[in-house]
């Protein structure tokens, strides 16, 4: 390989490495938001409620795993800026079928998952709010 070609390749490689090192990191969900979302996922898993998606009911553990996987995919693009946005983007409907998710708790009629998660989030926020 001649000197000129080798020099050009070295410059190109150096430029690519510099671009990788200086490129902004992938966006991440802010820590307080991530903690609130994780709290919602834990509440789902511990609820004893079934989770309906794409034509069948799933265990709360399966629901948490599914929503965590879906969240990880969403975070590759635009991470949720709030737990409310997580509910709207991740926990409301199937991204495959568009069908709304539902939650069925023992002794209670099934409700839209968005309602269940918003109620759970509101209770969590009320519990976490400082008392005066």
N, C-alpha and C positions, 0 to 999 in steps of 0.2 A: 504494500500500500504506500502510495507516495506521501510525502510530508504534508502537502496541502490538504489532501483528503483526510488524513489522520487528524490534522489540526481542526478541520471543520467538524468532524465527528466529536472530538473532545469538547469543542465549544457547545455543540448541540446537547451533549450529555450533561455538561455543567449547567446549561440553561434549564434543562428539564429537572435536574435535581434542585436547583434554586427555586424553581416554580413550585415544586412539591413541598419544599421546606417553608416557603413563605405563603403558601395558599392558606386561606382561612380554614380552620377546622370545621368539620360538619357541625351544623347547629345542633345544640342539645337542649332538652327541656330544662328549664331553670329548676334549681333544687327544690324550692318550696312547692312549685307546681308538681314536680315529680313525686314528692312526698305525699301530696294530696291525692294524686292519681293512684299511687301504690296503696294508700289507705282505702280507696274505693275498690281496688282489685281484691284486697284482703277481706273487705266487708262482703264482697260477692262470694268469695271462697268459703267464708265462715257462716254465711247466711242460712244454709240449708235449703236454699231456693234453687229451683231448676231454671235453666237458661235456654230459651228457644231461639234457634237459628236455622235457617235453610231447611225447614220442614221437620225438625226433630228436637226433642228436649235433651238437654245435656246436664251433667252434674255441675255443681258450683266450681269444683276443681277444674273441670274441662273448660268451663266458661272463663275462669281466670286465665288459664293457659292460652286460650284462643285470643282473648282481648289483649294479653301481653304481647303475643306474636304480632297482632294487628298494630298495636302501638309501636312496636319496634320498626315495622315497615313504614308507618307514617313518619316516624322520627328521622328516617333516612332523607325525607324531603323537608317538610315544614313541621317542626315539632309543635305540639299544642302549647299555646301561651297561657292556658289556664285549665283547671280541672273541668270547667264548664265546656271549654272547647274540646277537651278529650271526650266528654260525653257526646257532644254533637257529632264529632268526626269519627270516633272509634266505636263507641258503645251504643249507638242508636239503631243502626241498620247494617245489613250485610253489604259489603262493597262488591260482592259477586252478583247477588240476586236483587239487591235493593230492598229486600223484604225487611220490615222492622223486626228488631229483636224484642223478645218478651221475657218477663220474669214471672215465675209461678212459685209462690211461697206456700208452705203447708197451711191449709185451711183458708186461703185467700184466693180470690179470682186472679188470673194472670193480668199483668199490667205491662204497658210499654216499658222497655228497659230504660229509656230516657227518663221516664217518670221515677222509676225505682232509684236510678243513680242520682238524680237531682234531689230526691228526698233524703237519700243517704248522705249526700254531700252537705245538704243544709243542716242535718242533725250533727254531722261531724264539725261543721263550722260553729254551730251554736255551742257545742261542748268545748271547743277550743277557744272560744271568745273569752277574753278576760272579764271577770265580774268586777263590778264597782262597789 
